[in-house]
């Protein structure tokens, strides 16, 4: 038997487009008495309270008037559990800190923010009462944000890697190594530029509503795959370089 | 009636929100309840959707915020229709009437 006010920390991670899965997990945990108390990039904290049962909603907003948004949700029976700046890529250092700022709402959230709300469960309530927004809106916003972050993250990773190699290289290092790094940097730059144009193009299409949600999700996944491929290439390059260095000395 | 420039058909939730405010100022929850009632339980506007819709409608200048009702935790943001919003909703009703008249002339009397 679990004592009241006992807490536990779960480390299961969800991709942003798996918010529906995450919501279901929160609902299930609540039915078993574990109530969400905070969610940070490092873990999810639950508090044991078998006397209540909540249903959860996860929403994402950007370029919104947060005070009015939170007021609207509160008026319609939603209690804010946590508001989280986009922190999945916290390496970028912006809005990386989790906080619960229900009492100090900010009206300016340019980068977008995730919100988790809860509502007491009542069996007589319609299932539609537990939905904050139409699913498509959220999905699209999340994907767009991922795409925009990718546009920044991929070039950064490629260039930091090669710049690091370049700086680390000895002044009298062989010609082929210089060539390898130079070609790698140029190829990386070209790929980054292509990716950047492609993402911009997709985002423009999405804004014009010529692209369906499903297609946007597919494209997001494709871009993630390409990103992974690029990183693997980089990794292979680094391993080759290490082998070459060991061979040299 | 003064006709504003031609516009795209309103979505169901936008139309209901404007219709609810036609009778007088109301808050988000009130609009949601009234919409549910008017649509026989078919149209349920979630809080996120309500926020987005009211933001858009305010941007278009069809509705505006007026002084809130209640204080503290019970405080509710109130919205009211603007003159432009009134015209828009009347124009939309006219458009819908026209559609049903056309449909009746083709299909025959509709019950």
HADDOCK unambig.tbl for C-alpha pairs under 7 A between the chains (distance, minus, plus):
assign (segid A and resid 69 and name CA) (segid B and resid 51 and name CA) 5.81 0.50 0.50
assign (segid A and resid 72 and name CA) (segid B and resid 28 and name CA) 6.38 0.50 0.50
assign (segid A and resid 72 and name CA) (segid B and resid 47 and name CA) 6.13 0.50 0.50
assign (segid A and resid 72 and name CA) (segid B and resid 51 and name CA) 6.26 0.50 0.50
assign (segid A and resid 73 and name CA) (segid B and resid 47 and name CA) 5.11 0.50 0.50
assign (segid A and resid 73 and name CA) (segid B and resid 48 and name CA) 6.98 0.50 0.50
assign (segid A and resid 75 and name CA) (segid B and resid 29 and name CA) 6.14 0.50 0.50
assign (segid A and resid 75 and name CA) (segid B and resid 76 and name CA) 6.45 0.50 0.50
assign (segid A and resid 76 and name CA) (segid B and resid 29 and name CA) 5.39 0.50 0.50
assign (segid A and resid 76 and name CA) (segid B and resid 47 and name CA) 6.21 0.50 0.50
assign (segid A and resid 131 and name CA) (segid B and resid 46 and name CA) 5.98 0.50 0.50
assign (segid A and resid 132 and name CA) (segid B and resid 46 and name CA) 4.63 0.50 0.50
assign (segid A and resid 132 and name CA) (segid B and resid 47 and name CA) 5.12 0.50 0.50
assign (segid A and resid 132 and name CA) (segid B and resid 48 and name CA) 4.94 0.50 0.50
assign (segid A and resid 132 and name CA) (segid B and resid 49 and name CA) 6.88 0.50 0.50
assign (segid A and resid 133 and name CA) (segid B and resid 46 and name CA) 5.28 0.50 0.50
assign (segid A and resid 133 and name CA) (segid B and resid 47 and name CA) 6.63 0.50 0.50
assign (segid A and resid 133 and name CA) (segid B and resid 48 and name CA) 4.73 0.50 0.50
assign (segid A and resid 133 and name CA) (segid B and resid 49 and name CA) 4.91 0.50 0.50
assign (segid A and resid 134 and name CA) (segid B and resid 49 and name CA) 6.90 0.50 0.50
